[in-house]
Amino acid sequence: MMGQNINPLISKEGEVTIGALFPIHSIEILPSFEFTVKPQLLSCSSVNLRDFRMAQTMTFAIDEINKNQSLLPNVSIGYRIYDTCGSRLSSMSATMALMNGKEFSAEDKCNGQSAIHAIIGETESSATVILSRTTGPFKIPVISHSATCECLSNRKNHPSFFRTIASDYHQSRALAYIVKHFGWSWVGAVNSDNDYGNNGMAIFLNTAQEEGICVEYSEKFYRTDPEKLRKVVDTIKNSTAKVIVAFLTSLEMENLLQELTKANITGLQIIGVEAWITANSLLTPNSFRVLGGSLGFAVPKVNIQGFSNYVIKDFWETAFPCSETEINVSQYSSLSCNSYDDLLLLKNYNEDVPEQRYASNVYKAVYAVAHALHSLLKCKVNEGCKKDLKIQPQQVMIAIQIDNVRVIAKSDLLSCTSFSQVVDTLKEINFTINMGDRVWFDSTGATIAQYEVINWQQGSDGSIQFKTVGYFDASLPHDQRFVLNTESIIWTGGQLEKPKSVCSENCPAGTRKAVQKGRPVCCYDCIPCADGEISNDTDSVNCKQCPGEYWSNAEKNRCVLKTVEFLSFTEVMGIVLVFFSLFGVGLTVLVAILFYSKKETPIVKANNSELSFLLLFSLTLCFLCSLTFIGRPTEWSCMLRHTTFGITFVLCISCVLGKTVVVLMAFRATHPGKDIMKWFGPVQQRLSVIALTLIQVLICVLWLTISPPYPYKNMKYFKEKTILECNLGSTIGFSAVLGYIGLLAVLCFFLAFLARTLPDKFNEAKFITFSMLIFCAVWITFIPSYVSSPGKLTVAVEIFAILASSFGLLFCIFAPKCYVILLKPEQNTKQHIMGKISSKSY
């Protein structure tokens, strides 16, 4: 061999040997590579107390088993514990040393002496991956106490790997669950750039996406890359996320803590993992400013009975190589006791023992190997173990002979340690250790996931405490796995109120989320729901359309019944129309009273007083029929308003038409030899009015019989309100009613126009012409206004047309007569009317 053998830090001979790799020191010192002298072995400094306790736990468990008469009763277990110094280089060298043993044969085959039967370690996942891949081809079982990378669950790549800690699959998912539980939808993520950090963060990111959590940034760095670390700190400083998920080892977390402290970055809620959340190395005077209030998962603490006394007494007397007891002097002469000086400083210190969380995992690992060997050697309590048990030589797998602890390989491989039977036995291990814990391995070689939720708090004396505020147990039903005592949590900066970390504030009810273009789904704008739509939950993705008769309220968070709108008697427009309607009635009644009081005067007699009174009566009905259009439409009011309107106006126009015909016939009758008036006397006038009105009555009866008007909720014009109106039922019926009125009006206008030039001092045909002109103009303009006016304005337009045409008839036909009767009584004579007295025309 070239170079020197790498010797274990702590060792003990036994009939079976268990190897171990722990980073008992954390800083590796490289030798000189000037090649002027033979390179020396690597040296280490800076004791890693936690892993030193792991080594002590291993020796404690082996001593306990060797004294146990029920487990491997007549077989002694030895150990070889190597210090890897937290270095991949030292770890690889130690692995090869474990596999080859202290003696190295230069022959073609192995010397037949097995070096170890199982390896416990490594501490970090990346180092464990190297260890497992190196020992895997030889079927050497590797049991790790703290390597949690999910990548190690791949049985194809790591068939002989086991661990007494759960994989990061559950921890990574639990990180997302705790973030979701506290309503943080906007977080940053930092992980170690190694197998542990990369695999754990990948699972967290996938779970976070499933849970609707957005990650503002995901950065990674390794302890040997300070430039990348500074970039990570700059990213944290410039980010808006107030929560950081730190999937880091304790060494990377120390580096990050130093940089965050230098940059004075505080106020961040950090969520940690088991690798650093309870690491005493992070307890510095300034660390609480950055890490105070941190939450994270930790391996549960388990008290190992007798271990606290062991680390200050028995270990130094029986296991430590440089103790005063002669039997414990190191058998490896190359190791100087000077190498143990830094460890001797810990001889009387055990205050950290109650806080050790991984010691129980090492304890379980040792017992797992012991139980596997116990089963393989067919040990019995009273009979002991079969030390002469051998495996058939023709088998490819290794034959284990317990009596001389030899492993013989069939192949010509340099290393002869293939332990398929130990591996297979470990898969079936299910035992209870002294601590009361049930130990078993699942299909991936890991144990069940159980974590405590730790909160960094400050005690009354200013000391930092790791307070348990909850737990996570993957063995429980899904809805019982995660328990938190939120009231006991102290948040970042010593606050009692939970911090908020969202990209966008929650959208209140009445709005919906609209994702900002080019940004994660957690970054959105709150868009108010459109009219007629609501959202009654926070962070609604879509607004819901209100049902037909409902509309959204002002806050857009509830559907309310639409406002029912119709022309009522209580609103201003209704009051104005009622006023003018009653005013028209009153005016018409006054004219009728005036005419009745002056019925014997020539001007009343000359204008066919009977038709005049009938016309005034019909005008009164016309004014009154407009009132049927006001108020809440009902089935009866809808039928009444249109039929009353049609019949009263036909009665009115029939009277005007009768008066026009009378005037026209009267002047034609003055010609010699013509006796026309006998064919259009009072009886014929009454019959013509009745006949013309009955035609309209017939039209209305047919309309009401076939398809009558009915109340209708119109939601077409206004989305926010319901227009309660009368549906015409039959448009043809309504058109027939209006058409008939129009026909009579046009006929009346035409006849009156013909009679306008007849010689008479008071020619009524002129006034009828003007009244019909106004009437036709009003109803011609009514049609487009009626069609285009929405809602209750439609009804108002119709009422306006009724009142306007009624007032037009009233004023044009009766105003001149009233003027003469009241203001010019001297003109109310037969001579003046016949044109025999000279007077000014009006």
Beta strands, then each sheet from edge to edge (+ up, - down):
strand 1: 10-12
strand 2: 16-22
strand 3: 25-29
strand 4: 43-47
strand 5: 77-83
strand 6: 118-120
strand 7: 142-144
strand 8: 161-163
strand 9: 186-192
strand 10: 214-221
strand 11: 243-247
strand 12: 269-272
strand 13: 295-298
strand 14: 399-401
strand 15: 406-408
strand 16: 430-432
strand 17: 438-440
strand 18: 450-458
strand 19: 464-473
strand 20: 482-484
strand 21: 511-515
strand 22: 524-528
strand 23: 533-534
strand 24: 544-545
strand 25: 550-552
strand 26: 559-561
strand 27: 563-565
strand 28: 710-714
strand 29: 721-727
sheet 1: 1+ 5- 2- 6- 7- 8-
sheet 2: 3+ 4-
sheet 3: 10+ 9+ 11+ 12+ 13+ 18- 19+ 20-
sheet 4: 14+ 15-
sheet 5: 16+ 17-
sheet 6: 21+ 22-
sheet 7: 23+ 24-
sheet 8: 25+ 26-
sheet 9: 27+ 29+ 28-
end
